[in-house]
Amino acid sequence: MINQSLKNLSQLLASKAVSSVEMTQTFLDRIRQYNPDINAYITVDEEKSLAQAKAADANIAAGTATTLTGIPFAQKDIFCAKDWKTTCGSKMLENFIAPYDAHVITQFNNVGAVNLGKTNMDEFAMGSSNETSYFGGVKNPWDLTRVPGGSSGGSAAAVAARLCAAATGTDTGGSIRQPASLCGFTGLKPTYGLVSRYGMIAFASSLDQAGPMAKSAEDCALMMNVMAGFDARDSTSLNHLKEDYTAQLNQPLAGLKVGLPKEYFADGLDGDVAKVIETAIAEYKKLGAEFVDISLPNASLSIPVYYVLAPAEASSNLSRYDGVRYGHRAEEYDDLMEMYMKSRAEGFGEEVKRRILIGTYVLSAGYYDAYYLKAQKIRHLIAEDFKAAFKQCDIIMGPTVPSTAFKTGEKTGDPIAMYLQDIYTIATNLAGLPGMSVPAGFSHDLPVGLQIIGNYFDEARMLNVAHAYQQVTDWHTAMPKGIA
Amino acid sequence: MEWEVVIGLETHTQLKTKTKIFSGASTAYGAEPNTQACEVSIALPGVLPVLNKEAVQCAIKFGLAIDAEIAPRSVFARKNYFYPDLPKGYQISQFELPVVGKGKVTIQVPAVGKNEAYEKVINITRAHLEEDAGKSVHGALEGMSGIDLNRAGTPLLEIVTEPDMRSAAEAVAYAKKLHELVQWIGICDGNMQEGSFRCDVNVSVRPKGTTELGTRREIKNLNSFKFMQQAIAYETQWQIDTLEDGGKIQQATVLFNPDTGETRAMRSKEEANDYRYFPDPDLLPLEITEADKAAVRAEMSELPEAMKARFESEYALSAYDASTLTSSKEVADYFERVIHAGGDAKLAANWVMGGVTAKLNAEDKSIADSPIDAAALAQLIRRIADGTISNNAAKQVFEAMWSGESDVDAIIEAKGLKQVSDTGAIEAMIDEVLSANQSMVEEFKAGKEKAFNALVGQIMKASKGTANPAQVNVILKEKLSK
């Protein structure tokens, strides 16, 4: 059952071969068994999950179920879920119990899906290895000495180790796609504005986007049907016509024009990863896709631009954690200023503090024009690069990450090396474009992801491109050894 | 040396919307602490702002009322600072691109002593939308400070002038005019006690005749016109004294203490925050189309300037009278109701600006509380116009009406104030007065013109003010020339 697609799980439930309570219990048992080693979940509440499963079974019995009713999902701990501890991976929110549901949580609740628990993540989604979590690092199920990627590392490990049917994640600079690549599954970051950010704890508001993390493109499509949609509570939510993301899955790829950005195959790309990507390209050629060389001339500026803009927004977004109304407050302080300083010094980890400092600096009087404004201008240029590229092709392909999963602790002392993990993913966030990572093979027994970038609102087409590939390859069905 | 004071105002007007500027929480005043603090007001993790369209309409109304540029595209920005009553750690405001640009407000500065009343145009630099903070509550809890977030997120329109005012009187006249205007167009309830209209006043001084601006100090949060007058007067003198003593003015924020009548610096600008403004990524730029403006305009009643022009042309009033009568919508409406009830325009203007206003001021009342309604005043004016009573008698009737009597004719009857226009009766009265005042008659005939007026006075007195003065004049002249 644990390897079944969402469609098959849905059929098992509909045919009453398995109840939602049984299915939920199966995953809860696996969490008990594997989570102590993997640390994918921060919060599991069996009672709450089983109550939802019971309600789902009643829906199924009453004939009011829809496709995802009764299926257990893991939710990244960045989404506020009513009555659930919602920590965002931080000591600051260690004891914060959300009094309301994020839009994404509401959407899953509305279709009667089961919340299996809240998954581990880099603190406030700042990190590429899940090592900045206050609740301890997550282990990569493919090799427990390695990181799962981040920031959605808990969701990633949960999907890879089959500790859920599928999971949600968020992606600000690659936080869905990079862990999907490192843990060998399918992850999609939708067009900015397609999934409401309401109740999703903000890191960098103009870049944050929620998306599905699942075993296949088809599973992602089914989740997108639930997650996407206009929400008046998010002013940046786009009023895009509701789509059925499964509708185009089986379109033939003949004539598909795929662009290969030369910048994504330059220095810095691991040779073995490059080979995997080349093999995937060959597979796509067999499916009828045509390839063209393209250029994204400003892509190399993505990381510096991102590390000005994202910290700038974060420094302001994280100001609300001041110990006044909720969250961590220092035990002892003499005055207000000391309460602020101690609460924040104690409540935030090192990477979060680093980004708050960077962000505060680039917004300061005298530096704003040189950093923030200039970065905004380059951000615009990067978006223009993609606009020009999409005149030459329908889809862009390349590696998701320059290498495979690295060892725990390998990059923690070198923030710049860590930041380079997102070198191929960040540009799409800056442009607001959708991006995917699809399992495409292995290098030394570690998964390698193929990145698929689409034009705005081209999620259905991207899912089609990924699905077609998954019909002729089986990389996405591979399971980590030692996980049964 | 002769000094000149230079004053500019920043006014926070609380907009009269039902809900907060970025959430659906109520803005009603006076509720139990934190009962109007929704998840957005508290700034829980994950919440997002959604702009209240009603607040935008208020801003458009104001822009139209001061004939300002209304930005087709304006931007909300975050003003970052830490304060316990600022739940997000930043205030959503507008910085580089405000919704309302340059405009104008015409003020009437009242006569003071030898100085005559005059009109002046005050230039508005900008007006922008922003959210209010909550309140810190001290003393309610033993050893702790409380935070009440009911007010957090209440919509404000901050209206900023150029440094155009040159006296406390001008600053107060502007503040009063603005106070009336925002109520006139219905965007603010004007309640200064509840903080709906708060002024920050920037004051600097310079040697008269120079053009360079002196260093300013900002007097914060003045919530009465009286305090504003006092605070500016004190601050101006303090700055002049400081400079004349060879001191320098440091840019600073100061508070006015109503008990001592003094201003005192609360913090110098060197210690001020760097607010790290940047566009709020949670909100799209605010776009306002010509159609949006037209829709708001269509809903607005006549603006004071238009009404003033109409009063001049329609009722043949002087510019000064027209602008005085349109200084408040309530007064203007009262005045027009008097006319519609049949009162002569010129007389109505005189009575509203004179007797009625004097009484209201003396009793610190607004025209809505006037014991004499427009119809009753119109009736009184009709009796003056048709010669039933003299102006003097009308004053007595007015006093009676103010004390609660309502029927004009009954008062005239009861007090015997009906004007005597019967020639025979007047002649009889004159004859009586002349025979009793022969010496005055002699004086007049000897060329003393003043004696004539004295005789008229005696005749009016004899008639208890009821004799028609015009007739008295004519008949007396005739009799004396014989």
Interface residues (C-beta under 8 A of the other chain):
Chain A: F79 C80 T86 C88 L93 F96 A98 P99 Y100 A102 R197 Y198 G199 M200 I201 A202 A204 S205 S206 A232 R233 D234 S235 T236 A312 E313 S315 S316 L318 S319 R320 D322 V324 R325 Y326 L336 Y340 T360 L363 S364 A365 Y368 Y372
Chain B: E39 I42 A43 L44 P45 G46 V47 L48 P49 V50 L51 R78 N80 F82 P84 P87 K88 G89 Y90 I147 D274 R276 Y277 F278 P281 D282 L283 L284
